[in-house]
Amino acid sequence: MVRVALVTCADGPDVAEDRDLPVLVRALNEAGAEASAEVWDDDRVDWARFDLAVIRSTWDYSWRAAEFTAWAERCGALTRLANPADVVRWNTDKRYLADLAAAGVPVVETRYLAPGDAVDLPDGIEFVVKPASGAGARFAARYTPDEHDTAVRHVRRLHDDGFTAMVQPYVRAIDSGGERALQFFGGKLLHASRKGPVLAPRTPYDQRKTAHPGLTDWHPTADELTVAETALAAVPGAPELLYARVDLVTGDDGRPRVMELELVEPNLFLWLHPESLPVVVERIIEAARR
């Protein structure tokens, strides 16, 4: 019997419910594993007793990125961690988009403003400001050119809190085509979903957003699959990834571009794709037995 920890976070007012977690715990146990949900920052957890720790819904990590990556290093030294700690460290900082762009992956154009940098924002276009360490559209907002002063205050607030700010042109195709999320598990495409626009005009950056509005099933195009696979192949060190989610939007050229590459704790949306549950269970148990 293999022992599997599905790693989550403590409940809180700003933490979304992981609808998949109890279903996945139960399915793993029914398949013969000994599985349990464990909170990543609970000092009472003995990670060494598990054959595999799978990061699932540690959705408070972006508020405590340094603490979380230090935990990943400790946990990875005690048991097999999926995904590995070096992947976690790279992927919790969205400056990884610059690495992907340098490797030739089509990504959404991104400018980074670290604390101490001049607040240089675009002129004449709609744009987005968000933290380089963030999840669920936390502290993200969309601005028109006449909202420049509000955007400056947003960036300065991020800097005051120690965050690097990301500035991206707002991808207009999101309003009509949404974002597509391609999920991979065990190195193979698992399923895909599409969601509607997350950032509504004139919504304050500190207002809580609905992270996955209007989520529906999606069948990726050949171009989308190619871009997603290219992004995964560009992850430094070519690590073995148990899971991955590639979020794509349509650029002004009509081709898919990477908005985000989620290698830490992507929501799997198994409630939308119940046919994927047996595949996920099988591949987790296979990874635990290695």
MOQUIZI-V295987 format. One record per backbone hydrogen bond with DSSP energy under -0.5 kcal/mol. NH is the residue of the N-H (numbers start at 1). CO is the residue of the C=O. If there is no record, write none. Layout:
BEGIN
nh;co
NH;CO
NH;CO
END
This chain:
BEGIN
nh;co
4;2
4;34
5;52
6;4
6;36
7;5
7;54
8;38
9;57
15;12
16;14
19;17
21;18
22;18
23;19
24;20
25;21
26;22
27;23
28;24
29;25
30;26
31;27
32;29
33;28
34;2
35;33
36;4
38;6
40;8
42;39
43;41
45;42
47;45
49;46
50;47
51;3
52;3
53;80
54;5
54;52
55;53
55;82
56;7
57;7
59;57
61;58
63;60
64;60
64;61
65;62
68;64
69;65
70;66
71;67
72;68
73;69
74;70
75;71
76;72
77;73
77;74
78;74
78;75
79;75
80;51
82;53
87;84
88;84
89;85
90;86
91;87
92;88
93;90
94;92
94;132
96;93
97;94
98;95
99;95
100;96
101;97
102;98
103;99
104;101
105;100
107;105
108;258
111;167
113;165
114;112
117;114
120;118
121;119
127;143
128;168
129;141
130;166
131;138
132;164
134;132
138;135
139;205
140;137
141;129
143;127
147;144
148;145
151;147
152;148
153;149
154;150
155;151
156;152
157;153
158;154
159;155
160;156
161;157
162;159
163;158
165;113
166;130
167;111
168;128
169;109
170;126
172;170
174;171
175;172
176;173
177;173
178;173
178;174
179;195
180;248
181;193
182;180
182;246
183;181
183;191
184;244
185;188
186;242
188;185
190;183
191;183
193;181
194;216
195;179
196;213
200;198
202;142
203;200
204;202
207;204
211;209
213;210
215;212
216;194
218;192
220;218
225;221
226;222
227;223
228;224
229;225
230;226
231;227
232;228
233;229
234;230
234;231
235;232
238;235
241;239
242;240
244;184
245;262
246;182
247;245
247;260
248;180
248;246
249;257
251;249
251;255
254;251
257;249
258;106
259;247
260;247
262;245
262;260
263;261
272;269
273;269
276;273
277;274
280;276
281;277
282;278
283;279
284;280
285;281
286;282
287;283
288;284
289;285
290;286
290;287
END
